[in-house]
């Protein structure tokens, strides 16, 4: 029961932080290519974080860390001005909170049965 409660709290925190990032923090890109590069950076960052936390195999975790580094490097090299390092760290914290919360809810559900 405690795992499920903690998991739901992490999911709620992740959703609240994600809505704050999307509504308040992120500016609109002036050019289309800057938005596409930012989207690619966020997708690789999310994929890498999910693979690091949720995948049980060590080989896939290494690929997840490579995706994480690729996402950060894409955001830094593109110099789009949309994704700064603080926004990337916030997105990483949100993804980790959501995935960890889901895994805790899943663990709490499996312990009961």
Secondary structure, DSSP 8 states (H G I E B T S, - for coil): -HHHHHHHHHHHHHHHHHHHIIIII----SSHHHHHHHHHHHHHHHHHHHHHHH---HHHHHHHHHHHHHHHHHHHHHT-SSS-HHHHHHHHHHHHHHHHHHHHHHHHHHHH-
